[in-house]
């Protein structure tokens, strides 16, 4: 399933995509408990997050946060 900024905050599952302001997209692949985070059409992950961590970034002039969980989900929210 694909989501847009209008759906935020949203908890996505492995392989789902959120398209944010300015057209930037974010998705993740599970690697055990770790989540490999991809922006856009990247082949290699930009970063790896574990449950209990979070990551803030900007896209299209807005700020967002990624928060992985122990299940196969990750929260994507606008700050």
N, C-alpha and C positions, 0 to 999 in steps of 0.2 A: 504494500500500500504506500502511496505517496501522500505527503502532507505539505501544507504551505504555512507561511507565517500566521495566517488567520486561524490556524488550528492550535497555536501555542497557548499555554504550555501543553505539550504532548509527550507521551511515553511511547517511544518507538521500539520495535523489535528488530532483531538481526535482519539486515538486508533492506529494511524500509528506509525511505529517503524523505528528508524535510528540505524544501526549497525556501530560502530566507530572502530578506531584502537584497536587492541588487542581483538576484539570480544565483547567489552562492548556495550550494547544497551541502548537506552533511548526512552521513550514514555511518554505520559501524558493522564490523564483523566480530563475532565472538571468538576469543582465543582462550579457552578455559574460562576463568572468571574475568580475565582481562578483556577490554573492548578496544579493538583497533579502529581508530577514528579516521575517516576519509572525508576530505573536502572536495567537492566537484567530482571530476572523473579520474581522480588520482588512482594509480595502480598500487602504489605503496602507501601505507598509512602515514598520516602526519604526526600522530601521537598515539600513545596507548594509555588508557585509563583503567584503574581498578576500582571496585566498589569502595566507597568512602572518600574518593577523590572527586574533584570537580575541575572544570576548565572553562574559563571565560574568554570570549573572543568578540571581535567586531565584524560586522558585514553590512554594507549598504548604509553606514552611519548609525546603526543600532548595535546594542550590546546583547550578547546571548551567553547562556551557561549550559554546559553539558554535565549531567550527573548520572553515572552508571549505577546499576543496582546488581545484586547477586543473581537475580533471575536474568533472563535473556532480554532485558530492557534497558533503555537509557532515557532519562528525562531531558527534553530540549525545551528551554524556557527563555523568554525575552526578559531582560532586566530593565 
